[in-house]
Amino acid sequence: MAKNLVIVESPTKAKTISRFLGRDFIIRSSNGHIRDLPKSKIGVDTDKDFEPVYEIPSKSKKTVTELKKEASKVDQVYYATDEDREGEAIAWHLASILKTPVKDSKRITFHEITKEAILEALKHPRGIDINKVDSQQARRILDRLVGYKLSPFLWKKIARGLSAGRVQSVVVRLLVEQEEEIKKFKVDEYWEINGSFKGKAKESFNARLLKIDGKSLKKMEIKTEERANELQKILADQAYHIGNITKRKTLRNPSPPFITSTLQQEANRRLYFSSKQTMMLAQRLYEGIKINGESTGLITYMRTDSLTLSQKFTSESADFIKNNYSQEYLESRVYKTKSKSAQEAHEAIRPTSVHRTPEELKDALDERQYKLYKLIWQRALASQMSAAQLEATSADINTKDDKYTFRATGQIIKFDGFLKVYPTSTKDEILPSLDKDEQLTCLEIKTTQKFTQPPPRFSDASLVKVLEEKGIGRPSTYAPTIATVVDRGYAERIENRRLKPTDVAFIVNDLLVKHFSDIVDYSFTAKMEENLDEIAEGKQSWQNTIKTFYDPFNKNLMTKEKELDKKELTETDTDEVCEKCGKPMVIKVGRFGKFLACTGYPDCKTTKQIDSDGKPETETEVIDEKCPECGKPLQKKVGRYGPFFGCSGYPDCKYIKNIEKSTGVKCPKCNKGEIIERRSRRGKTFYSCNQYPKCENALWSKPNGEKCPECDSLLVYAKKGVLGCSNKECKFSKEDSS
């Protein structure tokens, strides 16, 4: 009979660990949290020092029964949940349910799921760290108090179904303030002048107008087309020669290995994964993937803010680099973590074995797992490689009288170093051979109209970066917080996966900023994270931390319950009159945004959708088409997801027909349909063939009509000024000249 029970939180993790331990061990999974605050009530006694009331949810009761049965048969129980505060709390809950005293509990932790790491952990079990447990409890209770107290308040004062959260509402504020900056932004026109030149070499090259009369041009100095054309005429008639030529050697060092935040940022930038998607895939790679029939952990723990790499990995990487590249590519490096709260006992995210190359694992991983593993493998290995050596060249092209100066720049990679493994945007932009005072022929002077750009909306990558910089949340909270903001309808993903706040986000944020400023204050939220860190270090009492926050928060909430009137918060007078009863109409705010409603409610229930300018959308535009179900005329209507055709016999007949928003691009898959713009159930824009379901061709980015010269797939708008291939396996991209 087995003498030991090892409990982990995931069935996949249990399966992987079972490979490494013999018959003396039973490995079981708790399937995540085994005990939690109840869903139906607040579950925190605010009058008894914030004592939590924990329950075993229905879905976990069978698991608890099985674990109790297994624990009764063995001599020792080991709690092998993840090494973070969440994992520590799961271990504590398990020990409480199995009635193991905290001081007698055997807690084992490891950063990677390999035989060596598991056996080493079993040699050095420790007790449950109650300080970490308290920190997790404090976070959970704080979030519960804010959510269960503030969300019902929003239901009463704005609209049913809304929610608030301690970190979630701060993220909404970031999105709203960025959108307000975009709305305020004033677009300015300016012009750039570029020249194409040729010297004694065969190759021509381009240069930008840099100076007039020895004075550098500011970015927006040429403001009008007339001035640009005037300069174009002057410059086209000039004789040119090479002025100063400068060459400068520079080094580019590799980036450190990934931590949670940088992994989410880079996976978003390079692979277009959301933070939630990245963490889900990383979890699978950490817990184990079947390789040759056996579950194998491929990366170290993915919730970390430490840049430390183990001696084993750096030694293994050094051998790999020398054997596969050469000695000159090797430069062992040690990275120092900047974060005050980083736990240096943890490791950065790296492959469990550098010898498991991405190409060797390609058949065992699905497409997304392969891409993420490759990114992690490349970044970790590159961190131990030598710097790339670059040579930057700049050449000034002067008119005969030196009145006008163009500048051409080029960059050559003299030694690729870490770029061999982890390519970045560095390109070989090579100038032809040029000599000082060399005479040049001007082939063309080109003027280009430009416009200043507003600040961009947040992507997952840029949002995570700001959260990290402001100290809001922790590695484990970024992905679920962003996902919650989207799921709760406070933001939608638009083109290029950017996050755009919805109408209701502005209303809720305005209320919170004015009346609950601490909840959405950046420095206040960051300070709370520091307090939670201090609880984990045993420097602060979790009850005192919660009390300091809760007492003024609850007092303010009770005051605002009485002071604030829903109509004042959510209704705006208009000049519109109800066409059915003649009473005034007001703009109201619902869970899904703004709409016009009759003030005669509930006697009159007339409502109208409004456009982005607050004007009513017409719902009475009848089209020359009959309803196929009842024969009545169809009308153009507007719903949550935009305009559609609906039967004029509604509500007796509920037939609807989507309005196709054409892209003008023929579907290359069926050659019959056309690619049209659609919206998913969650409001996300995508593009698909209008012959669905006969043709299931779909794209997440808008096609421009061109085909990829390398694989013949459609080109799509990838990012600002760039077209990319819609085929994920193809890396082709080019500048958008439209």
Summary of the structure (lengths in Angstrom):
residues: 738
radius of gyration: 31.0
end to end distance: 72.8
largest distance: 95.7
contacts: 2288
relative contact order: 0.10
helix: 34%
strand: 27%
